[in-house]
Amino acid sequence: MVRERELKSISGIFPAILILAAFILVGVEFSRNPSPEIVLGLVVIVVLNGLAAKGLFIVNPNEGKVAQFFGRYVGTERQAGPRWANPLYSRRSISMRVRNFESSKLKVNDQDGNPIEIGAVVVWRVVDTAEAAFEVDDYQHYVHIQSEAALRNLATHHPYDGTAEGQLSLRANTAEIAQQLQKEVQDRLSKAGVEAIEARISHLAYAPEVAATMLRRQQAGAVVAARTRIVEGAVGMVNMALEQIAAKNIVQLDEDRKAAMVSNLLVVLCGEHEARPVINTGTIYQ
């Protein structure tokens, strides 16, 4: 693999001054003595001066200039400002700024086989300009394709909603899923000299053809969970009532009366509508 190394270059300020001074001297000398011999010499100086000027280049902040010499990689200049290197080097700019990429909404099947729509945002930057330039054909296109491939692979290994205790799900465990996605994206992009700074799911939904069915299932699950909580609380309240009645010796209840009392209390506490009491004008056994 091609690894980045530093380009041997110098500050471009002094060479730029020399090149400008040479052009001025050529113009002055030509105006003083335009003989054929002098003109020929001045033409040679202008050609050499123009070749030297080709070695001047500017490096912007957070940018790398990748230099090649007849196809061979010779180094990367990262120091910002005017620089000068061998004029025969060909140079290519690689931006190392932080960039965002938002994937399209992908339609995949989760671990349970349910069709879902999922999208992600990946924050990335180039950290090795040589790998970005020479290990892949187009590093930006490579980032897009591999990020979507990693997102598809992640979605197939987790359910949309977790049913088992401790199971990671795409909807409930966003932080853990983001860490896994960032790691998987980084594993795919490392060979291109790219660092995945952050990767998070930006869109998550059931596919339209199953969205209504899954919504009803979620509503049913919520109703069951709420009913379970209500029943647990009602049983605790009934148990507390029986214990306090027995402890304070308010009334002696046989097993049949206890069963009736428990039934009535559970109906009152667990019912969806307000209770309508029935007044008994006789004894508790009539």
C-alpha positions, 0 to 999 in steps of 0.5 A: 500500500502507498503510505503518505510521506512528506514532500521535500519542498521549500518556502515559495517566497524567495523563489518567487522574488528571484523569478520576478526579478529575472523577468524584470532584468530580461525586459531591461536588458532587451530594451537596452540591447536588442541584438540577435545574440542577446535576444537568443540568450534572453529567450533561453533565460525566459524559458528556464525562468518559466520552468522554475515558475512552474514549481511554485504552488500554494497550499491552503489550510487543511489541504494536501498537495500530492506530488508525482514524478512521471507517475511515481509518488514522491510525497505530500506537502501539508504546510500551508502557504506558498511553496516551491518544489521540483517544477517537473512534479505534477501536483494534485490537491486533496482536501482534509476538511471535515465533510458530511455525507447523508445516505439515501433512504435504503429499504432493507430487511431487519433481523426479523425479516421486516422491511424497513427504511433506514438512512444515516449521516456520516462525518468523515475526513481524509487522514492519509492523502496518498491512500486517498489518491492512489488506493481507490479510484475515487475516494469520495464515491468510495465513501458513499458506497461503503457507508451505505453498504455498512448501513445495510449490513448493520440493519440486517443484524438487528431488529427494528424493535427488540423483543428479548430482554437485553437485545439491541434494537435499531429504535431503542438503542441509538447510542450503541447502534451508532457506535457499531455503525461508526466502527463498521464504516471505519473498517471499510474506509481505512484502506482509502485513508479516510477517518469516520469521525461519527456515524448516526442513523438519521432516518428509521421507519417501517416500509409503507407496505407494513407500517400500518400493521406494525403500528397496530402491533406496537399499540397492542404491545403498549396496551399489554404493558399498561394493563400489566402495570395496572394489574400489578398495582391493583393486586398490591392494593387488594392485598394491602386492603385485606391485610389492614382489615385483618390487622385492625379486626374491622370485620371477619371475612370467610373465604367466599367473602374475601373472594367476592371482595377481591373480585369487586376491587379488581373490577373497580381498579382494573376497569376502563369505566367508572364503577357503578356500585350496587347497594345491598340493603340486607346482610353481607350474605344476602 
